[in-house]
């Protein structure tokens, strides 16, 4: 039990919204139970061009501002990406962009976000999420899961 394990690039894998550690038999990531606990990590980074890095960071920030509803409070992306599809495309396909319950709304800018357009309650958000999930399942057969975790 315990010990130090050194891993190169092949020892870790970046997957959708997570980083996993590669064990001899499988990759653990996301909500799976990790076989090991990482308490400390050291990274060997390569020197980069400051100007190029700053430009790339600005490009990414600009792209987020254009595509994501950062002008409204939200919990970020509301739904996980279902296998073989994109939640936002399914929601759009069902005509739900702009659907509103109380102060909660399916973002008009990016249908994968539920935003607070003013005074949204938890009940508003959860009610809207359920309407979206029900409609998407009925019209497309896909089952959307919340990306956001609700604490008890």
N, C-alpha and C positions, 0 to 999 in steps of 0.2 A: 504494500500500500504506500502511496506517496512516491516521491522521487522526482528527479528532473528528467524531462524528455525534451530533446532538441529535435526540431522539425524544420525542414526546408519548405520551399514552396509546395512541394508535393504532399506535405503533411497537413495542409489546411486547404479548405475549399470554400470559396465564396459562392453562396447560392442566394436565391431570392430572399432579401432582407435578413440574411444571417451568415455567419461564418461557422463552418463546422470543422471538426478535427477528424482526420482520416485515421481510422484504426485498421488493424489488419483485415477485419471482416466487413466493415461498413462505415458509412458516413453518418454522423449524428448532427442534426441541426434543427432549427425552429423550435417546435414545442416538444420534441423528443427529449427524453432524459439523457443527459450527457453521461458518458461512461467515466469521464474524468472531470475534475474541477480545475480550471486554470486560475491560479492565484496571482501569477505574475507573468508578464511576457516582455521580451526584449526584441526589438526589431532592428534589422540592419537595412538602412535606407540608402538610396543612391542620391548623390547630389544632382539637383535639377536646375534648370535655368529659371531664375526668379521671375523674369518678365513673362516667360511662356506659362509658368505655373499661375501667375496672377491673371493672365488673360484667360486661361482655361477655367479658373474659379469664377471669373466674371461672366463667362459664357454660360456656365452651369446655373449661376444665380439668376441671370437674365431669363434663361429658359424656364426656370421654376416660376418666376414672377409672371411670365406669359401664359403658362399652362396650368398653374395651380392657383386656387382661390385664397391667396395669402392675405387678401384685404378683409377677410372675415375670420372670426374665431372658429376653430374646428379642432378635432382630435387627429387630423391628418387623414390619410387614406382610410376609408371606412371599411372596405371589404377586401378580403384576400383574393388573389387572382385564382379563379377556378382552373382546373386542369383543361388546357386546350382553348381557353378564351380569356378575355379581359373583362373584369367586372364593369368598368366604365362603358365599354362598348355594348355590353348586354343591357345595362340600364338605359343607355341611349336608344338602343333598338326597341325597347319597351316604351319609349316616349316619356320617360320619367324625369328628365332634366328639368329642374325648376319646380318639381313637386314639393309642396310645402305642407307641414303640419305644425301649427302654432308658429314658433319662431325658428324652427328647423327647416332647412331646405336642401334638396339635392342641388348641389352647386350648378349654376348655369355655365360656369367656366370649365369645370371638370366633373363629370357625373359620378366619379368614384369618391367624391368627398361629400359629406353632409356638413353643412355650415350653419352657424348661428347668425341669422340675419337680424336678430334683435329679440332678446328676452326668451330664448329657447330654454325649455326645461328638459330634464332628463327624460320625462315621459314623452315630450315632443320628439326628441331624437330617436328614442327606442320605438315609438309608434311609426315614425317615418321609415326607419330601418326595416321594420316588419312588413310594411306595405311594399317596399322595394323588393325584399326577399320573396314575398308571396307572388308578386307580379312577374318577376324574372323567372321564378320556378314554373309558374303557370304558362308563360308565353314561350320560354326557351328550353325548359327542362333542366337548366342549370340551378344548382343550389348554392347560393352565396353564403359565405361565412364571414362574420365580423372580424376585421383585422384588429379592431380596438377591443381590449378586454374589459369587461365590466367587473368591478370589484364588488364583493358581497357587502 
